[in-house]
Structures are given as structure tokens and as C-alpha cells.
Amino acid sequence: MNNRKRILSTILALLLLAAVPGFSGALAQGNDNAAASITNDTDGDGIPDAAEKILGTNPYTADTDGDGIGDLEDTQPAMLKIPFSESSTAALPVKITDARVEDNQTADHLEISIKNTNADTLTGLEIYYTITDNKTGAQEAYYVNLDTLSIASGKTETIHFDNQVDSPNHFYGNMNGLYGTSANGLLFDVTLHAAGYAPVQFSIEKDAGTAEVAD
């Protein structure tokens, strides 16, 4: 058992004990509702949702940072180096018309509106972004392949990182990380890319205040 799995086992044991007084006897009496709640694993990655909250990982996807390594095995599940490189200097035919992390129409989350300035439909986009806590310097990094995103010529599409992935243009976003837990100011540094084009880079600031849990 690796260190991460040992830590997870310890967290799970503590959660069970904290949630069910006299836990060892509770299960024997058939009172396992609290235990079932704690061991619920929405994304099936081997880490219960309650433990994901403590570990700072996303309970809706087995690979929080998008690096191809499952959270159970990943020693840094909310941090990766930028996974693409680009030598082209051709301008990516987009205009970022809006980018925000708070004051959204629905629950606050990372939200970016992209206009296609090209004559053809734009596909093949991917995004990499880091989040830096302005007070502590703590940092996270995420990669998302926007493989389901298609932007017609001259049109604008808004992408949302809110875990509502059954809806068009919605992707995974980790609310158990800095964005959902830190009340400090945060800096989002975003890199938008498509093969054959120079990446587009921009930043978004989140004001200090409360952590951006769902409104």
C-alpha cells in the first residue's frame, strides 16, 4: 500500500468514527446509513466523496487535474505541468468576450465566453489553468480537453467548469480545491490552445472574501 492509500484509509476510518458514535457496534446493529453516506463514491475512483473533500479533489471525476493519472494513484492530484507545447506563431482565431469566476448568473464557477473569429467552425480546443492563492502562494493546476466544444464561425460559446457535464459546454471544475475553500484573493492564469495556433493567455482575479461555494 502506497503512502497516499494509507492516508486515505486513515481519513476514511476517522470519518466513520466521527460520524457514528460507537461505530464498531453500530454496524453490528444494522445502523449503517451513516457509514453508507460516508463511503459514497460518486466518480468510482476508490476515494469516497467525504474523503475527496478533505483531500481537495473533485468527487465528480476520477482524474481531478486531467493529467491522465487517477486521483487514487496521483501524488499531486490537483497539480500538473502544462501538457502541451506549441511552436506555431499563427494567431488562434478567437476573441475572449468574457471571463469570470464570481458573480455568475448561476452558482459561481470558472466561466469563459469565446467568440470564433475564423471563417470555419472551430474545434479541437484545450485549456490549462493555474489557480494561485494571493496570500499563501498555494497553487493548483488543471487541464481540460474541450473535445465536445464546437464554435461556429462568428458565434460565441460560453464554457462552464461546474461539473454539470451532461449539459452542453459544461466541464469538470474542482470546488474542493482553492476556489471552493480559500477566502483569500485568487489569481487564475488561463491558457487556451488548439493545435497549429499560438496559445492565448489571460488572467482572471477573484476578490478576497468568502470561498466561492455554490450560491
ABEGO torsion letter per residue (X at the ends): XBAAAAAAAAAAAAAAAAABBGAAAAAAAGBAAAAAAAABBAAGAGBBAAAAAAAGBBAABABAAGAGBBAAABABAABBBBABBBABABBBBBBBABBBABGBABBBBBBBBBBBABABBBBGBBBBBBBBBAAAGBBBBBBBBBAABBBBBGBBBBBBBAGBAABBGBBBBBAABAAAABABBBBBBBBBBBBGBBBBBBBBBBBBEBBBBBX
